[in-house]
Amino acid sequence: MLKDYKRAKNRVRMMLEKYPEARNSDKELITRYYEYFFYQGLATFRQMVEKMPNFESIRRSRQKIQQENPELRSDRQVEQARKKEEKLMTTELGSAFAGMTKAKDDMFKAIDEMKTGHDVAKKVFGYE
């Protein structure tokens, strides 16, 4: 597993060095990566998919490489757009998490009320 990650990371670095446009676009990077390393000589799309790392591994490798190597970073505009997107996602996920927490609290409150309602029904109708 670690060996596969290191191989993917080295390949991503090579793509960032060879294709500067791949620094600004994960789609471009992934397309170049698969064309360069997997498309050649494979008979079917299925064979290619089975042998390639997942998109997220490539994206994370790109992110780490660019963090450690300023010369391979994206254009300033792309970096700013990514930071803005990250902020939006953090805010959105925070809101979603808060919503989930409220829903969980509401659910437990409803369960507690049902227990109370059940207890009342037991007393009113006299069953156990």
MOPAC internal coordinates of N, CA, C and O (Angstrom, degrees):
PM7 1SCF
backbone

  N    0.0000 0     0.00 0     0.00 0    0    0    0
  C    1.4473 1     0.00 0     0.00 0    1    0    0
  C    1.5288 1   110.55 1     0.00 0    2    1    0
  O    1.2310 1   120.58 1   129.11 1    3    2    1
  N    1.3444 1   116.49 1   -50.89 1    3    2    1
  C    1.4604 1   120.26 1   178.53 1    5    3    2
  C    1.5283 1   110.28 1   -62.81 1    6    5    3
  O    1.2310 1   120.88 1   142.17 1    7    6    5
  N    1.3180 1   115.92 1   -37.83 1    7    6    5
  C    1.4605 1   121.13 1   178.67 1    9    7    6
  C    1.5356 1   110.16 1   -61.72 1   10    9    7
  O    1.2310 1   120.42 1   137.07 1   11   10    9
  N    1.3428 1   116.81 1   -42.93 1   11   10    9
  C    1.4619 1   121.27 1   178.30 1   13   11   10
  C    1.5275 1   111.13 1   -64.08 1   14   13   11
  O    1.2310 1   120.50 1   139.44 1   15   14   13
  N    1.3426 1   116.64 1   -40.56 1   15   14   13
  C    1.4599 1   120.59 1   178.94 1   17   15   14
  C    1.5270 1   110.36 1   -62.86 1   18   17   15
  O    1.2310 1   120.64 1   134.51 1   19   18   17
  N    1.3313 1   116.37 1   -45.49 1   19   18   17
  C    1.4704 1   120.07 1  -179.51 1   21   19   18
  C    1.5237 1   110.73 1   -63.10 1   22   21   19
  O    1.2310 1   120.65 1   139.71 1   23   22   21
  N    1.3346 1   116.36 1   -40.29 1   23   22   21
  C    1.4675 1   119.97 1   178.98 1   25   23   22
  C    1.5308 1   109.68 1   -62.96 1   26   25   23
  O    1.2310 1   120.72 1   133.41 1   27   26   25
  N    1.3291 1   116.22 1   -46.59 1   27   26   25
  C    1.4651 1   120.27 1   179.92 1   29   27   26
  C    1.5260 1   110.34 1   -61.91 1   30   29   27
  O    1.2310 1   120.17 1   136.89 1   31   30   29
  N    1.3283 1   117.28 1   -43.11 1   31   30   29
  C    1.4576 1   121.09 1  -179.44 1   33   31   30
  C    1.5314 1   110.63 1   -62.40 1   34   33   31
  O    1.2310 1   120.02 1   137.22 1   35   34   33
  N    1.3225 1   117.57 1   -42.78 1   35   34   33
  C    1.4721 1   120.83 1   178.18 1   37   35   34
  C    1.5284 1   110.82 1   -64.37 1   38   37   35
  O    1.2310 1   120.71 1   140.83 1   39   38   37
  N    1.3107 1   116.25 1   -39.17 1   39   38   37
  C    1.4668 1   119.85 1   178.78 1   41   39   38
  C    1.5239 1   111.35 1   -68.14 1   42   41   39
  O    1.2310 1   120.23 1   140.30 1   43   42   41
  N    1.3172 1   117.16 1   -39.70 1   43   42   41
  C    1.4638 1   120.70 1   177.73 1   45   43   42
  C    1.5253 1   109.43 1   -62.30 1   46   45   43
  O    1.2310 1   120.43 1   135.70 1   47   46   45
  N    1.3135 1   116.78 1   -44.30 1   47   46   45
  C    1.4737 1   120.23 1   178.34 1   49   47   46
  C    1.5265 1   110.51 1   -57.72 1   50   49   47
  O    1.2310 1   121.01 1   136.19 1   51   50   49
  N    1.3232 1   115.68 1   -43.81 1   51   50   49
  C    1.4623 1   120.01 1   178.98 1   53   51   50
  C    1.5289 1   111.01 1   -60.74 1   54   53   51
  O    1.2310 1   120.58 1   138.43 1   55   54   53
  N    1.3448 1   116.49 1   -41.57 1   55   54   53
  C    1.4703 1   120.13 1   179.52 1   57   55   54
  C    1.5305 1   110.92 1   -65.79 1   58   57   55
  O    1.2310 1   120.26 1   140.73 1   59   58   57
  N    1.3228 1   117.11 1   -39.27 1   59   58   57
  C    1.4696 1   120.66 1   178.97 1   61   59   58
  C    1.5241 1   111.07 1   -65.71 1   62   61   59
  O    1.2310 1   120.70 1   144.44 1   63   62   61
  N    1.3315 1   116.27 1   -35.56 1   63   62   61
  C    1.4629 1   120.16 1   177.96 1   65   63   62
  C    1.5286 1   111.36 1   -73.48 1   66   65   63
  O    1.2310 1   120.51 1   138.27 1   67   66   65
  N    1.3087 1   116.63 1   -41.73 1   67   66   65
  C    1.4648 1   121.95 1  -175.09 1   69   67   66
  C    1.5267 1   113.16 1   -77.64 1   70   69   67
  O    1.2310 1   120.45 1   144.82 1   71   70   69
  N    1.3436 1   116.75 1   -35.18 1   71   70   69
  C    1.4609 1   121.78 1  -176.25 1   73   71   70
  C    1.5266 1   110.01 1  -124.85 1   74   73   71
  O    1.2310 1   119.56 1   -92.04 1   75   74   73
  N    1.3256 1   118.44 1    87.96 1   75   74   73
  C    1.4744 1   121.31 1  -177.88 1   77   75   74
  C    1.5316 1   113.67 1   -55.26 1   78   77   75
  O    1.2310 1   119.92 1   149.49 1   79   78   77
  N    1.3282 1   117.77 1   -30.51 1   79   78   77
  C    1.4654 1   119.98 1   178.86 1   81   79   78
  C    1.5294 1   111.87 1   -65.26 1   82   81   79
  O    1.2310 1   120.29 1   158.66 1   83   82   81
  N    1.3300 1   117.05 1   -21.34 1   83   82   81
  C    1.4717 1   121.27 1   178.31 1   85   83   82
  C    1.5335 1   111.45 1   -73.54 1   86   85   83
  O    1.2310 1   120.10 1   165.28 1   87   86   85
  N    1.3142 1   117.41 1   -14.72 1   87   86   85
  C    1.4658 1   120.87 1   178.08 1   89   87   86
  C    1.5240 1   111.84 1   -69.87 1   90   89   87
  O    1.2310 1   120.87 1   154.88 1   91   90   89
  N    1.3211 1   115.95 1   -25.12 1   91   90   89
  C    1.4598 1   121.59 1  -174.48 1   93   91   90
  C    1.5210 1   113.81 1   -99.26 1   94   93   91
  O    1.2310 1   120.00 1   171.46 1   95   94   93
  N    1.3126 1   117.61 1    -8.54 1   95   94   93
  C    1.4629 1   119.62 1  -173.75 1   97   95   94
  C    1.5240 1   110.33 1  -146.01 1   98   97   95
  O    1.2310 1   121.18 1   -60.36 1   99   98   97
  N    1.3286 1   115.34 1   119.64 1   99   98   97
  C    1.4663 1   118.82 1   176.79 1  101   99   98
  C    1.5256 1   110.63 1   -65.23 1  102  101   99
  O    1.2310 1   120.15 1   145.64 1  103  102  101
  N    1.3241 1   117.31 1   -34.36 1  103  102  101
  C    1.4731 1   119.85 1   177.17 1  105  103  102
  C    1.5304 1   110.62 1   -61.31 1  106  105  103
  O    1.2310 1   121.03 1   135.59 1  107  106  105
  N    1.3174 1   115.64 1   -44.41 1  107  106  105
  C    1.4696 1   120.42 1   178.88 1  109  107  106
  C    1.5246 1   110.32 1   -64.14 1  110  109  107
  O    1.2310 1   120.66 1   135.43 1  111  110  109
  N    1.3154 1   116.34 1   -44.57 1  111  110  109
  C    1.4618 1   121.19 1   179.30 1  113  111  110
  C    1.5223 1   111.25 1   -59.91 1  114  113  111
  O    1.2310 1   120.34 1   131.23 1  115  114  113
  N    1.3110 1   116.96 1   -48.77 1  115  114  113
  C    1.4623 1   121.16 1  -178.66 1  117  115  114
  C    1.5237 1   110.99 1   -64.20 1  118  117  115
  O    1.2310 1   120.71 1   138.25 1  119  118  117
  N    1.3268 1   116.25 1   -41.75 1  119  118  117
  C    1.4639 1   119.83 1   178.11 1  121  119  118
  C    1.5202 1   110.71 1   -61.81 1  122  121  119
  O    1.2310 1   120.48 1   131.74 1  123  122  121
  N    1.3182 1   116.68 1   -48.26 1  123  122  121
  C    1.4753 1   120.28 1   178.52 1  125  123  122
  C    1.5284 1   111.36 1   -61.01 1  126  125  123
  O    1.2310 1   120.99 1   136.71 1  127  126  125
  N    1.3140 1   115.71 1   -43.29 1  127  126  125
  C    1.4647 1   121.68 1  -179.18 1  129  127  126
  C    1.5270 1   110.13 1   -56.87 1  130  129  127
  O    1.2310 1   120.57 1   128.52 1  131  130  129
  N    1.3194 1   116.52 1   -51.48 1  131  130  129
  C    1.4600 1   120.02 1  -177.01 1  133  131  130
  C    1.5213 1   112.41 1   -69.80 1  134  133  131
  O    1.2310 1   120.51 1   141.38 1  135  134  133
  N    1.3181 1   116.64 1   -38.62 1  135  134  133
  C    1.4616 1   118.79 1   177.21 1  137  135  134
  C    1.5283 1   110.52 1   -61.52 1  138  137  135
  O    1.2310 1   120.99 1   134.84 1  139  138  137
  N    1.3168 1   115.71 1   -45.16 1  139  138  137
  C    1.4604 1   120.71 1  -174.68 1  141  139  138
  C    1.5282 1   112.57 1   -71.18 1  142  141  139
  O    1.2310 1   120.16 1   135.78 1  143  142  141
  N    1.3149 1   117.30 1   -44.22 1  143  142  141
  C    1.4624 1   119.80 1  -171.72 1  145  143  142
  C    1.5263 1   114.82 1   -99.15 1  146  145  143
  O    1.2310 1   119.28 1   156.92 1  147  146  145
  N    1.3329 1   118.98 1   -23.08 1  147  146  145
  C    1.4495 1   118.64 1  -171.17 1  149  147  146
  C    1.5186 1   115.58 1  -124.77 1  150  149  147
  O    1.2310 1   119.75 1   152.60 1  151  150  149
  N    1.2912 1   118.07 1   -27.40 1  151  150  149
  C    1.4582 1   119.33 1  -173.28 1  153  151  150
  C    1.5187 1   111.89 1   -69.56 1  154  153  151
  O    1.2310 1   120.19 1   139.61 1  155  154  153
  N    1.3035 1   117.24 1   -40.39 1  155  154  153
  C    1.4619 1   122.61 1  -176.17 1  157  155  154
  C    1.5253 1   111.44 1   -61.80 1  158  157  155
  O    1.2310 1   120.39 1   -58.23 1  159  158  157
  N    1.3087 1   116.86 1   121.77 1  159  158  157
  C    1.4536 1   121.39 1   171.51 1  161  159  158
  C    1.5125 1   116.61 1    80.47 1  162  161  159
  O    1.2310 1   119.49 1   178.27 1  163  162  161
  N    1.3094 1   118.57 1    -1.73 1  163  162  161
  C    1.4691 1   119.19 1   178.48 1  165  163  162
  C    1.5258 1   109.27 1   -90.29 1  166  165  163
  O    1.2310 1   121.20 1   -44.91 1  167  166  165
  N    1.3024 1   115.31 1   135.09 1  167  166  165
  C    1.4575 1   120.49 1  -174.16 1  169  167  166
  C    1.5245 1   112.74 1   -73.43 1  170  169  167
  O    1.2310 1   119.96 1   143.41 1  171  170  169
  N    1.3192 1   117.67 1   -36.59 1  171  170  169
  C    1.4614 1   119.09 1  -174.75 1  173  171  170
  C    1.5214 1   111.27 1  -133.51 1  174  173  171
  O    1.2310 1   121.80 1   -20.11 1  175  174  173
  N    1.3007 1   114.16 1   159.89 1  175  174  173
  C    1.4598 1   120.44 1   176.10 1  177  175  174
  C    1.5267 1   109.91 1   -62.23 1  178  177  175
  O    1.2310 1   120.54 1   140.53 1  179  178  177
  N    1.3367 1   116.57 1   -39.47 1  179  178  177
  C    1.4643 1   121.28 1   179.78 1  181  179  178
  C    1.5298 1   110.91 1   -58.05 1  182  181  179
  O    1.2310 1   119.92 1   136.58 1  183  182  181
  N    1.3037 1   117.75 1   -43.42 1  183  182  181
  C    1.4707 1   120.59 1   179.20 1  185  183  182
  C    1.5223 1   110.61 1   -61.41 1  186  185  183
  O    1.2310 1   121.06 1   139.82 1  187  186  185
  N    1.3215 1   115.58 1   -40.18 1  187  186  185
  C    1.4559 1   119.97 1   179.92 1  189  187  186
  C    1.5359 1   110.02 1   -64.62 1  190  189  187
  O    1.2310 1   120.29 1   133.54 1  191  190  189
  N    1.3283 1   117.04 1   -46.46 1  191  190  189
  C    1.4599 1   121.34 1  -177.82 1  193  191  190
  C    1.5234 1   110.78 1   -63.00 1  194  193  191
  O    1.2310 1   119.99 1   140.67 1  195  194  193
  N    1.3223 1   117.62 1   -39.33 1  195  194  193
  C    1.4612 1   121.08 1  -178.86 1  197  195  194
  C    1.5246 1   112.74 1   -65.59 1  198  197  195
  O    1.2310 1   120.17 1   152.56 1  199  198  197
  N    1.3315 1   117.28 1   -27.44 1  199  198  197
  C    1.4608 1   120.47 1  -175.76 1  201  199  198
  C    1.5275 1   114.12 1   -95.41 1  202  201  199
  O    1.2310 1   119.92 1   163.64 1  203  202  201
  N    1.3159 1   117.76 1   -16.36 1  203  202  201
  C    1.4574 1   119.57 1  -172.71 1  205  203  202
  C    1.5259 1   112.23 1   -91.48 1  206  205  203
  O    1.2310 1   120.52 1   -26.27 1  207  206  205
  N    1.3437 1   116.60 1   153.73 1  207  206  205
  C    1.4684 1   119.62 1   174.12 1  209  207  206
  C    1.5286 1   108.99 1   -72.21 1  210  209  207
  O    1.2310 1   120.78 1   -18.06 1  211  210  209
  N    1.3283 1   116.12 1   161.94 1  211  210  209
  C    1.4606 1   117.43 1  -179.48 1  213  211  210
  C    1.5254 1   110.93 1   -75.77 1  214  213  211
  O    1.2310 1   121.50 1   -18.33 1  215  214  213
  N    1.3263 1   114.74 1   161.67 1  215  214  213
  C    1.4637 1   121.10 1  -176.84 1  217  215  214
  C    1.5180 1   112.38 1   -57.68 1  218  217  215
  O    1.2310 1   120.92 1   140.30 1  219  218  217
  N    1.3221 1   115.85 1   -39.70 1  219  218  217
  C    1.4627 1   120.22 1  -176.50 1  221  219  218
  C    1.5309 1   110.71 1   -64.38 1  222  221  219
  O    1.2310 1   119.64 1   143.32 1  223  222  221
  N    1.3186 1   118.30 1   -36.68 1  223  222  221
  C    1.4669 1   120.75 1   177.49 1  225  223  222
  C    1.5201 1   110.82 1   -62.98 1  226  225  223
  O    1.2310 1   120.82 1   139.51 1  227  226  225
  N    1.3171 1   116.03 1   -40.49 1  227  226  225
  C    1.4661 1   120.52 1   178.64 1  229  227  226
  C    1.5228 1   109.77 1   -66.43 1  230  229  227
  O    1.2310 1   120.39 1   134.51 1  231  230  229
  N    1.3327 1   116.85 1   -45.49 1  231  230  229
  C    1.4634 1   120.46 1  -179.73 1  233  231  230
  C    1.5224 1   111.26 1   -61.39 1  234  233  231
  O    1.2310 1   120.33 1   135.04 1  235  234  233
  N    1.3272 1   116.97 1   -44.96 1  235  234  233
  C    1.4674 1   120.44 1  -179.74 1  237  235  234
  C    1.5261 1   111.22 1   -65.64 1  238  237  235
  O    1.2310 1   120.61 1   141.83 1  239  238  237
  N    1.3098 1   116.43 1   -38.17 1  239  238  237
  C    1.4711 1   119.81 1   177.28 1  241  239  238
  C    1.5217 1   110.30 1   -62.47 1  242  241  239
  O    1.2310 1   120.85 1   135.52 1  243  242  241
  N    1.3405 1   115.97 1   -44.48 1  243  242  241
  C    1.4649 1   120.17 1   177.53 1  245  243  242
  C    1.5149 1   110.60 1   -58.70 1  246  245  243
  O    1.2310 1   120.75 1   135.21 1  247  246  245
  N    1.3046 1   116.17 1   -44.79 1  247  246  245
  C    1.4629 1   121.29 1  -178.45 1  249  247  246
  C    1.5313 1   110.71 1   -61.06 1  250  249  247
  O    1.2310 1   120.47 1   133.84 1  251  250  249
  N    1.3198 1   116.70 1   -46.16 1  251  250  249
  C    1.4695 1   121.49 1  -179.21 1  253  251  250
  C    1.5279 1   110.89 1   -65.92 1  254  253  251
  O    1.2310 1   120.31 1   135.21 1  255  254  253
  N    1.3164 1   117.01 1   -44.79 1  255  254  253
  C    1.4707 1   121.14 1  -179.97 1  257  255  254
  C    1.5225 1   110.09 1   -61.31 1  258  257  255
  O    1.2310 1   120.10 1   135.39 1  259  258  257
  N    1.3162 1   117.42 1   -44.61 1  259  258  257
  C    1.4598 1   120.24 1  -178.97 1  261  259  258
  C    1.5207 1   111.72 1   -68.31 1  262  261  259
  O    1.2310 1   120.39 1   149.38 1  263  262  261
  N    1.3130 1   116.86 1   -30.62 1  263  262  261
  C    1.4612 1   120.75 1   176.96 1  265  263  262
  C    1.5277 1   110.15 1   -66.59 1  266  265  263
  O    1.2310 1   120.80 1   140.68 1  267  266  265
  N    1.3215 1   116.07 1   -39.32 1  267  266  265
  C    1.4688 1   121.65 1  -176.19 1  269  267  266
  C    1.5300 1   113.78 1   -87.72 1  270  269  267
  O    1.2310 1   119.72 1   162.39 1  271  270  269
  N    1.3225 1   118.15 1   -17.61 1  271  270  269
  C    1.4672 1   122.42 1  -174.90 1  273  271  270
  C    1.5236 1   110.90 1  -130.10 1  274  273  271
  O    1.2310 1   119.94 1   -88.19 1  275  274  273
  N    1.3279 1   117.72 1    91.81 1  275  274  273
  C    1.4663 1   120.78 1  -177.01 1  277  275  274
  C    1.5367 1   113.67 1   -55.71 1  278  277  275
  O    1.2310 1   120.15 1   149.65 1  279  278  277
  N    1.3130 1   117.33 1   -30.35 1  279  278  277
  C    1.4676 1   120.17 1  -178.66 1  281  279  278
  C    1.5366 1   112.40 1   -69.15 1  282  281  279
  O    1.2310 1   120.21 1   164.00 1  283  282  281
  N    1.3287 1   117.21 1   -16.00 1  283  282  281
  C    1.4648 1   120.85 1  -179.78 1  285  283  282
  C    1.5324 1   112.20 1  -105.92 1  286  285  283
  O    1.2310 1   120.27 1  -169.89 1  287  286  285
  N    1.3161 1   117.09 1    10.11 1  287  286  285
  C    1.4618 1   120.99 1  -178.53 1  289  287  286
  C    1.5186 1   111.62 1   -71.98 1  290  289  287
  O    1.2310 1   121.82 1   -16.66 1  291  290  289
  N    1.3060 1   114.12 1   163.34 1  291  290  289
  C    1.4619 1   122.00 1   176.85 1  293  291  290
  C    1.5204 1   109.72 1   -70.65 1  294  293  291
  O    1.2310 1   121.40 1   -11.27 1  295  294  293
  N    1.3297 1   114.93 1   168.73 1  295  294  293
  C    1.4612 1   119.82 1   172.76 1  297  295  294
  C    1.5225 1   108.41 1   -61.04 1  298  297  295
  O    1.2310 1   120.57 1   -25.71 1  299  298  297
  N    1.3245 1   116.52 1   154.29 1  299  298  297
  C    1.4667 1   121.61 1  -178.45 1  301  299  298
  C    1.5328 1   111.44 1   -56.03 1  302  301  299
  O    1.2310 1   120.33 1   138.89 1  303  302  301
  N    1.3365 1   116.97 1   -41.11 1  303  302  301
  C    1.4685 1   120.36 1  -179.26 1  305  303  302
  C    1.5351 1   110.73 1   -62.51 1  306  305  303
  O    1.2310 1   120.74 1   139.44 1  307  306  305
  N    1.3186 1   116.18 1   -40.56 1  307  306  305
  C    1.4639 1   120.57 1  -179.52 1  309  307  306
  C    1.5284 1   109.77 1   -67.97 1  310  309  307
  O    1.2310 1   120.33 1   137.48 1  311  310  309
  N    1.3252 1   116.97 1   -42.52 1  311  310  309
  C    1.4722 1   120.34 1   177.78 1  313  311  310
  C    1.5225 1   111.00 1   -60.49 1  314  313  311
  O    1.2310 1   120.34 1   137.00 1  315  314  313
  N    1.3300 1   116.96 1   -43.00 1  315  314  313
  C    1.4628 1   120.53 1   178.93 1  317  315  314
  C    1.5274 1   110.98 1   -63.97 1  318  317  315
  O    1.2310 1   120.49 1   138.38 1  319  318  317
  N    1.3277 1   116.66 1   -41.62 1  319  318  317
  C    1.4692 1   120.45 1   178.82 1  321  319  318
  C    1.5262 1   110.52 1   -64.43 1  322  321  319
  O    1.2310 1   120.20 1   140.59 1  323  322  321
  N    1.3385 1   117.23 1   -39.41 1  323  322  321
  C    1.4680 1   120.63 1   178.87 1  325  323  322
  C    1.5251 1   110.90 1   -66.05 1  326  325  323
  O    1.2310 1   120.64 1   140.23 1  327  326  325
  N    1.3367 1   116.37 1   -39.77 1  327  326  325
  C    1.4686 1   119.56 1   178.29 1  329  327  326
  C    1.5277 1   110.71 1   -65.39 1  330  329  327
  O    1.2310 1   120.77 1   139.76 1  331  330  329
  N    1.3217 1   116.13 1   -40.24 1  331  330  329
  C    1.4617 1   120.79 1   178.32 1  333  331  330
  C    1.5339 1   109.59 1   -63.33 1  334  333  331
  O    1.2310 1   120.51 1   135.89 1  335  334  333
  N    1.3208 1   116.64 1   -44.11 1  335  334  333
  C    1.4732 1   121.49 1   178.39 1  337  335  334
  C    1.5261 1   110.84 1   -62.53 1  338  337  335
  O    1.2310 1   120.74 1   139.71 1  339  338  337
  N    1.3293 1   116.20 1   -40.29 1  339  338  337
  C    1.4615 1   120.94 1   178.91 1  341  339  338
  C    1.5341 1   110.48 1   -62.59 1  342  341  339
  O    1.2310 1   120.70 1   137.32 1  343  342  341
  N    1.3368 1   116.26 1   -42.68 1  343  342  341
  C    1.4667 1   120.65 1   178.29 1  345  343  342
  C    1.5309 1   110.77 1   -61.91 1  346  345  343
  O    1.2310 1   121.06 1   135.05 1  347  346  345
  N    1.3392 1   115.58 1   -44.95 1  347  346  345
  C    1.4591 1   120.05 1   179.28 1  349  347  346
  C    1.5271 1   110.92 1   -60.93 1  350  349  347
  O    1.2310 1   120.66 1   136.16 1  351  350  349
  N    1.3199 1   116.35 1   -43.84 1  351  350  349
  C    1.4628 1   120.43 1  -179.57 1  353  351  350
  C    1.5272 1   110.45 1   -64.58 1  354  353  351
  O    1.2310 1   120.55 1   138.23 1  355  354  353
  N    1.3246 1   116.54 1   -41.77 1  355  354  353
  C    1.4598 1   120.41 1   179.35 1  357  355  354
  C    1.5230 1   109.98 1   -61.69 1  358  357  355
  O    1.2310 1   120.72 1   135.60 1  359  358  357
  N    1.3260 1   116.24 1   -44.40 1  359  358  357
  C    1.4585 1   121.01 1   178.43 1  361  359  358
  C    1.5204 1   110.12 1   -63.65 1  362  361  359
  O    1.2310 1   121.00 1   133.80 1  363  362  361
  N    1.3316 1   115.70 1   -46.20 1  363  362  361
  C    1.4688 1   120.89 1  -178.70 1  365  363  362
  C    1.5244 1   110.76 1   -63.06 1  366  365  363
  O    1.2310 1   120.36 1   135.03 1  367  366  365
  N    1.3261 1   116.91 1   -44.97 1  367  366  365
  C    1.4647 1   120.30 1   179.35 1  369  367  366
  C    1.5180 1   110.77 1   -66.28 1  370  369  367
  O    1.2310 1   120.49 1   142.79 1  371  370  369
  N    1.3269 1   116.67 1   -37.21 1  371  370  369
  C    1.4650 1   120.06 1   176.93 1  373  371  370
  C    1.5167 1   110.86 1   -62.52 1  374  373  371
  O    1.2310 1   120.53 1   137.06 1  375  374  373
  N    1.3317 1   116.60 1   -42.94 1  375  374  373
  C    1.4615 1   120.96 1   178.11 1  377  375  374
  C    1.5211 1   110.60 1   -64.98 1  378  377  375
  O    1.2310 1   120.79 1   137.77 1  379  378  377
  N    1.3185 1   116.09 1   -42.23 1  379  378  377
  C    1.4690 1   119.94 1   179.48 1  381  379  378
  C    1.5168 1   110.12 1   -63.66 1  382  381  379
  O    1.2310 1   120.73 1   138.46 1  383  382  381
  N    1.3302 1   116.20 1   -41.54 1  383  382  381
  C    1.4593 1   120.09 1   179.56 1  385  383  382
  C    1.5220 1   110.46 1   -63.98 1  386  385  383
  O    1.2310 1   120.78 1   137.18 1  387  386  385
  N    1.3306 1   116.11 1   -42.82 1  387  386  385
  C    1.4625 1   119.89 1   178.17 1  389  387  386
  C    1.5247 1   109.89 1   -61.87 1  390  389  387
  O    1.2310 1   120.42 1   139.34 1  391  390  389
  N    1.3356 1   116.80 1   -40.66 1  391  390  389
  C    1.4598 1   121.00 1   177.40 1  393  391  390
  C    1.5147 1   111.62 1   -63.13 1  394  393  391
  O    1.2310 1   120.61 1   139.44 1  395  394  393
  N    1.3338 1   116.43 1   -40.56 1  395  394  393
  C    1.4669 1   119.79 1   178.81 1  397  395  394
  C    1.5220 1   110.48 1   -66.07 1  398  397  395
  O    1.2310 1   120.49 1   140.86 1  399  398  397
  N    1.3224 1   116.67 1   -39.14 1  399  398  397
  C    1.4599 1   120.35 1   179.49 1  401  399  398
  C    1.5239 1   110.17 1   -63.68 1  402  401  399
  O    1.2310 1   120.53 1   137.13 1  403  402  401
  N    1.3431 1   116.59 1   -42.87 1  403  402  401
  C    1.4705 1   120.21 1   178.22 1  405  403  402
  C    1.5219 1   109.77 1   -63.98 1  406  405  403
  O    1.2310 1   119.94 1   137.03 1  407  406  405
  N    1.3291 1   117.72 1   -42.97 1  407  406  405
  C    1.4657 1   120.70 1   179.66 1  409  407  406
  C    1.5290 1   110.50 1   -61.64 1  410  409  407
  O    1.2310 1   120.61 1   139.20 1  411  410  409
  N    1.3342 1   116.45 1   -40.80 1  411  410  409
  C    1.4681 1   120.63 1   178.11 1  413  411  410
  C    1.5241 1   109.86 1   -62.91 1  414  413  411
  O    1.2310 1   120.64 1   133.95 1  415  414  413
  N    1.3353 1   116.37 1   -46.05 1  415  414  413
  C    1.4686 1   120.15 1   179.08 1  417  415  414
  C    1.5237 1   110.92 1   -61.04 1  418  417  415
  O    1.2310 1   120.52 1   138.06 1  419  418  417
  N    1.3448 1   116.62 1   -41.94 1  419  418  417
  C    1.4596 1   120.70 1   178.44 1  421  419  418
  C    1.5285 1   111.17 1   -63.15 1  422  421  419
  O    1.2310 1   120.94 1   140.58 1  423  422  421
  N    1.3263 1   115.80 1   -39.42 1  423  422  421
  C    1.4595 1   120.08 1   179.98 1  425  423  422
  C    1.5325 1   110.61 1   -63.27 1  426  425  423
  O    1.2310 1   120.80 1   133.12 1  427  426  425
  N    1.3387 1   116.08 1   -46.88 1  427  426  425
  C    1.4587 1   119.15 1   180.00 1  429  427  426
  C    1.5335 1   111.49 1   -65.04 1  430  429  427
  O    1.2310 1   120.68 1   144.05 1  431  430  429
  N    1.3042 1   116.31 1   -35.95 1  431  430  429
  C    1.4698 1   119.94 1   176.95 1  433  431  430
  C    1.5265 1   109.74 1   -63.40 1  434  433  431
  O    1.2310 1   120.90 1   135.69 1  435  434  433
  N    1.3377 1   115.89 1   -44.31 1  435  434  433
  C    1.4666 1   120.02 1   178.92 1  437  435  434
  C    1.5229 1   110.95 1   -62.52 1  438  437  435
  O    1.2310 1   120.50 1   139.57 1  439  438  437
  N    1.3279 1   116.64 1   -40.43 1  439  438  437
  C    1.4681 1   120.47 1   178.10 1  441  439  438
  C    1.5255 1   109.82 1   -62.85 1  442  441  439
  O    1.2310 1   120.94 1   135.44 1  443  442  441
  N    1.3282 1   115.80 1   -44.56 1  443  442  441
  C    1.4670 1   119.43 1   177.81 1  445  443  442
  C    1.5220 1   111.16 1   -59.75 1  446  445  443
  O    1.2310 1   120.60 1   138.54 1  447  446  445
  N    1.3363 1   116.46 1   -41.46 1  447  446  445
  C    1.4643 1   120.36 1   179.08 1  449  447  446
  C    1.5241 1   110.97 1   -65.49 1  450  449  447
  O    1.2310 1   120.96 1   142.24 1  451  450  449
  N    1.3388 1   115.78 1   -37.76 1  451  450  449
  C    1.4635 1   118.94 1   177.82 1  453  451  450
  C    1.5143 1   110.27 1   -64.04 1  454  453  451
  O    1.2310 1   120.22 1   139.84 1  455  454  453
  N    1.3249 1   117.18 1   -40.16 1  455  454  453
  C    1.4678 1   120.37 1   177.82 1  457  455  454
  C    1.5280 1   108.66 1   -61.39 1  458  457  455
  O    1.2310 1   121.13 1   135.72 1  459  458  457
  N    1.3196 1   115.44 1   -44.28 1  459  458  457
  C    1.4615 1   119.99 1   179.80 1  461  459  458
  C    1.5176 1   109.73 1   -63.10 1  462  461  459
  O    1.2310 1   120.38 1   135.09 1  463  462  461
  N    1.3233 1   116.87 1   -44.91 1  463  462  461
  C    1.4599 1   121.29 1   178.13 1  465  463  462
  C    1.5185 1   111.19 1   -61.04 1  466  465  463
  O    1.2310 1   120.38 1   140.46 1  467  466  465
  N    1.3193 1   116.88 1   -39.54 1  467  466  465
  C    1.4611 1   121.35 1   178.56 1  469  467  466
  C    1.5296 1   110.10 1   -65.24 1  470  469  467
  O    1.2310 1   120.97 1   137.24 1  471  470  469
  N    1.3326 1   115.76 1   -42.76 1  471  470  469
  C    1.4671 1   119.87 1   178.34 1  473  471  470
  C    1.5239 1   110.51 1   -61.51 1  474  473  471
  O    1.2310 1   120.30 1   138.97 1  475  474  473
  N    1.3257 1   117.03 1   -41.03 1  475  474  473
  C    1.4648 1   120.92 1   178.89 1  477  475  474
  C    1.5272 1   109.72 1   -64.01 1  478  477  475
  O    1.2310 1   120.62 1   135.94 1  479  478  477
  N    1.3358 1   116.42 1   -44.06 1  479  478  477
  C    1.4667 1   120.19 1   179.99 1  481  479  478
  C    1.5206 1   110.64 1   -61.57 1  482  481  479
  O    1.2310 1   120.33 1   141.23 1  483  482  481
  N    1.3271 1   116.97 1   -38.77 1  483  482  481
  C    1.4707 1   120.39 1   178.27 1  485  483  482
  C    1.5320 1   109.73 1   -60.64 1  486  485  483
  O    1.2310 1   120.72 1   135.80 1  487  486  485
  N    1.3193 1   116.23 1   -44.20 1  487  486  485
  C    1.4771 1   119.82 1  -178.62 1  489  487  486
  C    1.5181 1   110.92 1   -68.70 1  490  489  487
  O    1.2310 1   120.57 1   136.51 1  491  490  489
  N    1.3443 1   116.52 1   -43.49 1  491  490  489
  C    1.4641 1   119.74 1  -176.71 1  493  491  490
  C    1.5185 1   111.31 1   -67.66 1  494  493  491
  O    1.2310 1   120.41 1   133.73 1  495  494  493
  N    1.3454 1   116.82 1   -46.27 1  495  494  493
  C    1.4608 1   120.10 1  -174.97 1  497  495  494
  C    1.5180 1   113.37 1   -95.75 1  498  497  495
  O    1.2310 1   119.87 1   175.52 1  499  498  497
  N    1.3324 1   117.86 1    -4.48 1  499  498  497
  C    1.4293 1   122.89 1   174.88 1  501  499  498
  C    1.5075 1   116.29 1    66.53 1  502  501  499
  O    1.2310 1   118.89 1  -147.83 1  503  502  501
  N    1.3251 1   119.71 1    32.17 1  503  502  501
  C    1.4617 1   118.69 1   176.01 1  505  503  502
  C    1.5056 1   110.30 1  -112.58 1  506  505  503
  O    1.2310 1   120.49 1   -19.27 1  507  506  505
  N    1.2616 1   116.67 1   160.73 1  507  506  505
  C    1.4796 1   122.57 1   179.90 1  509  507  506
  C    1.4976 1   110.95 1  -107.17 1  510  509  507
  O    1.2310 1   120.10 1   180.00 1  511  510  509

